[in-house]
């Protein structure tokens, strides 16, 4: 079980995902578009979200305190390195 956190338009929400194995950044972005369009993201349902809405987003991956996978999909920020 993994958790995908999507930040879009100033809102952020967690979505539980069943993944069979590692997924690429491209797949994470595609999955995010599908779950947002379908209403699977609490507080964030955009049925007409563009296919490329997350193309310039950053995908970060971390392990949670109990070893669970956490994937963050977030906009790039104009600061930091």
Chimera marker file (.cmm) of the C-alpha trace (Angstrom):
<marker_set name="trace">
<marker id="1" x="0.000" y="0.000" z="0.000" r="1" g="1" b="0" radius="0.5"/>
<marker id="2" x="1.263" y="3.458" z="-0.885" r="1" g="1" b="0" radius="0.5"/>
<marker id="3" x="-0.100" y="6.928" z="-0.288" r="1" g="1" b="0" radius="0.5"/>
<marker id="4" x="-0.082" y="9.503" z="-3.066" r="1" g="1" b="0" radius="0.5"/>
<marker id="5" x="-0.266" y="13.104" z="-1.886" r="1" g="1" b="0" radius="0.5"/>
<marker id="6" x="-1.376" y="15.472" z="-4.646" r="1" g="1" b="0" radius="0.5"/>
<marker id="7" x="-0.992" y="19.226" z="-4.341" r="1" g="1" b="0" radius="0.5"/>
<marker id="8" x="-2.940" y="21.175" z="-6.944" r="1" g="1" b="0" radius="0.5"/>
<marker id="9" x="-4.276" y="24.704" z="-7.037" r="1" g="1" b="0" radius="0.5"/>
<marker id="10" x="-3.371" y="25.337" z="-3.399" r="1" g="1" b="0" radius="0.5"/>
<marker id="11" x="-5.065" y="22.157" z="-2.152" r="1" g="1" b="0" radius="0.5"/>
<marker id="12" x="-3.399" y="18.983" z="-0.936" r="1" g="1" b="0" radius="0.5"/>
<marker id="13" x="-4.932" y="15.575" z="-0.377" r="1" g="1" b="0" radius="0.5"/>
<marker id="14" x="-3.854" y="11.963" z="0.247" r="1" g="1" b="0" radius="0.5"/>
<marker id="15" x="-4.987" y="9.057" z="-1.904" r="1" g="1" b="0" radius="0.5"/>
<marker id="16" x="-4.296" y="5.423" z="-0.936" r="1" g="1" b="0" radius="0.5"/>
<marker id="17" x="-2.941" y="3.348" z="-3.838" r="1" g="1" b="0" radius="0.5"/>
<marker id="18" x="-2.446" y="-0.358" z="-4.367" r="1" g="1" b="0" radius="0.5"/>
<marker id="19" x="0.697" y="-0.662" z="-6.476" r="1" g="1" b="0" radius="0.5"/>
<marker id="20" x="2.122" y="-3.927" z="-7.799" r="1" g="1" b="0" radius="0.5"/>
<marker id="21" x="5.650" y="-2.572" z="-7.734" r="1" g="1" b="0" radius="0.5"/>
<marker id="22" x="7.688" y="0.524" z="-8.412" r="1" g="1" b="0" radius="0.5"/>
<marker id="23" x="6.063" y="3.091" z="-10.713" r="1" g="1" b="0" radius="0.5"/>
<marker id="24" x="7.794" y="5.703" z="-12.843" r="1" g="1" b="0" radius="0.5"/>
<marker id="25" x="7.286" y="9.434" z="-12.429" r="1" g="1" b="0" radius="0.5"/>
<marker id="26" x="5.328" y="9.419" z="-15.699" r="1" g="1" b="0" radius="0.5"/>
<marker id="27" x="2.993" y="6.758" z="-14.296" r="1" g="1" b="0" radius="0.5"/>
<marker id="28" x="2.523" y="8.714" z="-11.050" r="1" g="1" b="0" radius="0.5"/>
<marker id="29" x="1.450" y="11.769" z="-13.050" r="1" g="1" b="0" radius="0.5"/>
<marker id="30" x="-0.918" y="9.672" z="-15.214" r="1" g="1" b="0" radius="0.5"/>
<marker id="31" x="-2.454" y="8.001" z="-12.144" r="1" g="1" b="0" radius="0.5"/>
<marker id="32" x="-2.921" y="11.422" z="-10.515" r="1" g="1" b="0" radius="0.5"/>
<marker id="33" x="-4.827" y="12.745" z="-13.530" r="1" g="1" b="0" radius="0.5"/>
<marker id="34" x="-7.084" y="9.676" z="-13.501" r="1" g="1" b="0" radius="0.5"/>
<marker id="35" x="-7.911" y="9.816" z="-9.783" r="1" g="1" b="0" radius="0.5"/>
<marker id="36" x="-8.545" y="13.575" z="-9.829" r="1" g="1" b="0" radius="0.5"/>
<marker id="37" x="-10.842" y="13.229" z="-12.849" r="1" g="1" b="0" radius="0.5"/>
<marker id="38" x="-12.743" y="10.342" z="-11.277" r="1" g="1" b="0" radius="0.5"/>
<marker id="39" x="-13.326" y="12.152" z="-7.977" r="1" g="1" b="0" radius="0.5"/>
<marker id="40" x="-11.045" y="9.789" z="-6.063" r="1" g="1" b="0" radius="0.5"/>
<marker id="41" x="-9.177" y="12.635" z="-4.376" r="1" g="1" b="0" radius="0.5"/>
<marker id="42" x="-11.014" y="14.051" z="-1.346" r="1" g="1" b="0" radius="0.5"/>
<marker id="43" x="-11.792" y="17.725" z="-1.936" r="1" g="1" b="0" radius="0.5"/>
<marker id="44" x="-10.372" y="17.748" z="-5.456" r="1" g="1" b="0" radius="0.5"/>
<marker id="45" x="-12.623" y="16.617" z="-8.308" r="1" g="1" b="0" radius="0.5"/>
<marker id="46" x="-11.937" y="18.127" z="-11.718" r="1" g="1" b="0" radius="0.5"/>
<marker id="47" x="-13.628" y="16.018" z="-14.373" r="1" g="1" b="0" radius="0.5"/>
<marker id="48" x="-12.035" y="17.992" z="-17.220" r="1" g="1" b="0" radius="0.5"/>
<marker id="49" x="-8.481" y="18.116" z="-15.864" r="1" g="1" b="0" radius="0.5"/>
<marker id="50" x="-6.027" y="18.329" z="-18.754" r="1" g="1" b="0" radius="0.5"/>
<marker id="51" x="-3.943" y="15.253" z="-19.542" r="1" g="1" b="0" radius="0.5"/>
<marker id="52" x="-0.756" y="17.310" z="-19.109" r="1" g="1" b="0" radius="0.5"/>
<marker id="53" x="-1.803" y="19.040" z="-15.870" r="1" g="1" b="0" radius="0.5"/>
<marker id="54" x="1.021" y="17.452" z="-13.845" r="1" g="1" b="0" radius="0.5"/>
<marker id="55" x="3.756" y="17.297" z="-16.519" r="1" g="1" b="0" radius="0.5"/>
<marker id="56" x="5.898" y="19.955" z="-14.825" r="1" g="1" b="0" radius="0.5"/>
<marker id="57" x="5.263" y="18.669" z="-11.293" r="1" g="1" b="0" radius="0.5"/>
<marker id="58" x="7.926" y="17.131" z="-9.075" r="1" g="1" b="0" radius="0.5"/>
<marker id="59" x="7.531" y="13.559" z="-7.811" r="1" g="1" b="0" radius="0.5"/>
<marker id="60" x="9.095" y="12.980" z="-4.372" r="1" g="1" b="0" radius="0.5"/>
<marker id="61" x="9.246" y="9.558" z="-2.720" r="1" g="1" b="0" radius="0.5"/>
<marker id="62" x="9.711" y="8.840" z="0.985" r="1" g="1" b="0" radius="0.5"/>
<marker id="63" x="9.207" y="6.023" z="3.480" r="1" g="1" b="0" radius="0.5"/>
<marker id="64" x="6.695" y="6.679" z="6.234" r="1" g="1" b="0" radius="0.5"/>
<marker id="65" x="7.421" y="5.903" z="9.901" r="1" g="1" b="0" radius="0.5"/>
<marker id="66" x="6.004" y="2.373" z="9.515" r="1" g="1" b="0" radius="0.5"/>
<marker id="67" x="7.860" y="1.696" z="6.252" r="1" g="1" b="0" radius="0.5"/>
<marker id="68" x="4.955" y="2.567" z="3.955" r="1" g="1" b="0" radius="0.5"/>
<marker id="69" x="5.618" y="4.294" z="0.636" r="1" g="1" b="0" radius="0.5"/>
<marker id="70" x="4.682" y="7.983" z="0.443" r="1" g="1" b="0" radius="0.5"/>
<marker id="71" x="4.667" y="9.649" z="-2.968" r="1" g="1" b="0" radius="0.5"/>
<marker id="72" x="4.265" y="13.420" z="-3.207" r="1" g="1" b="0" radius="0.5"/>
<marker id="73" x="3.225" y="15.111" z="-6.442" r="1" g="1" b="0" radius="0.5"/>
<marker id="74" x="3.792" y="18.838" z="-6.107" r="1" g="1" b="0" radius="0.5"/>
<marker id="75" x="4.471" y="21.924" z="-8.201" r="1" g="1" b="0" radius="0.5"/>
<marker id="76" x="8.073" y="23.008" z="-8.667" r="1" g="1" b="0" radius="0.5"/>
<marker id="77" x="9.062" y="25.877" z="-6.424" r="1" g="1" b="0" radius="0.5"/>
<marker id="78" x="11.080" y="28.893" z="-7.594" r="1" g="1" b="0" radius="0.5"/>
<marker id="79" x="13.611" y="28.605" z="-4.766" r="1" g="1" b="0" radius="0.5"/>
<marker id="80" x="15.946" y="25.975" z="-3.372" r="1" g="1" b="0" radius="0.5"/>
<marker id="81" x="18.327" y="23.646" z="-5.109" r="1" g="1" b="0" radius="0.5"/>
<link id1="1" id2="2" r="1" g="1" b="0" radius="0.2"/>
<link id1="2" id2="3" r="1" g="1" b="0" radius="0.2"/>
<link id1="3" id2="4" r="1" g="1" b="0" radius="0.2"/>
<link id1="4" id2="5" r="1" g="1" b="0" radius="0.2"/>
<link id1="5" id2="6" r="1" g="1" b="0" radius="0.2"/>
<link id1="6" id2="7" r="1" g="1" b="0" radius="0.2"/>
<link id1="7" id2="8" r="1" g="1" b="0" radius="0.2"/>
<link id1="8" id2="9" r="1" g="1" b="0" radius="0.2"/>
<link id1="9" id2="10" r="1" g="1" b="0" radius="0.2"/>
<link id1="10" id2="11" r="1" g="1" b="0" radius="0.2"/>
<link id1="11" id2="12" r="1" g="1" b="0" radius="0.2"/>
<link id1="12" id2="13" r="1" g="1" b="0" radius="0.2"/>
<link id1="13" id2="14" r="1" g="1" b="0" radius="0.2"/>
<link id1="14" id2="15" r="1" g="1" b="0" radius="0.2"/>
<link id1="15" id2="16" r="1" g="1" b="0" radius="0.2"/>
<link id1="16" id2="17" r="1" g="1" b="0" radius="0.2"/>
<link id1="17" id2="18" r="1" g="1" b="0" radius="0.2"/>
<link id1="18" id2="19" r="1" g="1" b="0" radius="0.2"/>
<link id1="19" id2="20" r="1" g="1" b="0" radius="0.2"/>
<link id1="20" id2="21" r="1" g="1" b="0" radius="0.2"/>
<link id1="21" id2="22" r="1" g="1" b="0" radius="0.2"/>
<link id1="22" id2="23" r="1" g="1" b="0" radius="0.2"/>
<link id1="23" id2="24" r="1" g="1" b="0" radius="0.2"/>
<link id1="24" id2="25" r="1" g="1" b="0" radius="0.2"/>
<link id1="25" id2="26" r="1" g="1" b="0" radius="0.2"/>
<link id1="26" id2="27" r="1" g="1" b="0" radius="0.2"/>
<link id1="27" id2="28" r="1" g="1" b="0" radius="0.2"/>
<link id1="28" id2="29" r="1" g="1" b="0" radius="0.2"/>
<link id1="29" id2="30" r="1" g="1" b="0" radius="0.2"/>
<link id1="30" id2="31" r="1" g="1" b="0" radius="0.2"/>
<link id1="31" id2="32" r="1" g="1" b="0" radius="0.2"/>
<link id1="32" id2="33" r="1" g="1" b="0" radius="0.2"/>
<link id1="33" id2="34" r="1" g="1" b="0" radius="0.2"/>
<link id1="34" id2="35" r="1" g="1" b="0" radius="0.2"/>
<link id1="35" id2="36" r="1" g="1" b="0" radius="0.2"/>
<link id1="36" id2="37" r="1" g="1" b="0" radius="0.2"/>
<link id1="37" id2="38" r="1" g="1" b="0" radius="0.2"/>
<link id1="38" id2="39" r="1" g="1" b="0" radius="0.2"/>
<link id1="39" id2="40" r="1" g="1" b="0" radius="0.2"/>
<link id1="40" id2="41" r="1" g="1" b="0" radius="0.2"/>
<link id1="41" id2="42" r="1" g="1" b="0" radius="0.2"/>
<link id1="42" id2="43" r="1" g="1" b="0" radius="0.2"/>
<link id1="43" id2="44" r="1" g="1" b="0" radius="0.2"/>
<link id1="44" id2="45" r="1" g="1" b="0" radius="0.2"/>
<link id1="45" id2="46" r="1" g="1" b="0" radius="0.2"/>
<link id1="46" id2="47" r="1" g="1" b="0" radius="0.2"/>
<link id1="47" id2="48" r="1" g="1" b="0" radius="0.2"/>
<link id1="48" id2="49" r="1" g="1" b="0" radius="0.2"/>
<link id1="49" id2="50" r="1" g="1" b="0" radius="0.2"/>
<link id1="50" id2="51" r="1" g="1" b="0" radius="0.2"/>
<link id1="51" id2="52" r="1" g="1" b="0" radius="0.2"/>
<link id1="52" id2="53" r="1" g="1" b="0" radius="0.2"/>
<link id1="53" id2="54" r="1" g="1" b="0" radius="0.2"/>
<link id1="54" id2="55" r="1" g="1" b="0" radius="0.2"/>
<link id1="55" id2="56" r="1" g="1" b="0" radius="0.2"/>
<link id1="56" id2="57" r="1" g="1" b="0" radius="0.2"/>
<link id1="57" id2="58" r="1" g="1" b="0" radius="0.2"/>
<link id1="58" id2="59" r="1" g="1" b="0" radius="0.2"/>
<link id1="59" id2="60" r="1" g="1" b="0" radius="0.2"/>
<link id1="60" id2="61" r="1" g="1" b="0" radius="0.2"/>
<link id1="61" id2="62" r="1" g="1" b="0" radius="0.2"/>
<link id1="62" id2="63" r="1" g="1" b="0" radius="0.2"/>
<link id1="63" id2="64" r="1" g="1" b="0" radius="0.2"/>
<link id1="64" id2="65" r="1" g="1" b="0" radius="0.2"/>
<link id1="65" id2="66" r="1" g="1" b="0" radius="0.2"/>
<link id1="66" id2="67" r="1" g="1" b="0" radius="0.2"/>
<link id1="67" id2="68" r="1" g="1" b="0" radius="0.2"/>
<link id1="68" id2="69" r="1" g="1" b="0" radius="0.2"/>
<link id1="69" id2="70" r="1" g="1" b="0" radius="0.2"/>
<link id1="70" id2="71" r="1" g="1" b="0" radius="0.2"/>
<link id1="71" id2="72" r="1" g="1" b="0" radius="0.2"/>
<link id1="72" id2="73" r="1" g="1" b="0" radius="0.2"/>
<link id1="73" id2="74" r="1" g="1" b="0" radius="0.2"/>
<link id1="74" id2="75" r="1" g="1" b="0" radius="0.2"/>
<link id1="75" id2="76" r="1" g="1" b="0" radius="0.2"/>
<link id1="76" id2="77" r="1" g="1" b="0" radius="0.2"/>
<link id1="77" id2="78" r="1" g="1" b="0" radius="0.2"/>
<link id1="78" id2="79" r="1" g="1" b="0" radius="0.2"/>
<link id1="79" id2="80" r="1" g="1" b="0" radius="0.2"/>
<link id1="80" id2="81" r="1" g="1" b="0" radius="0.2"/>
</marker_set>
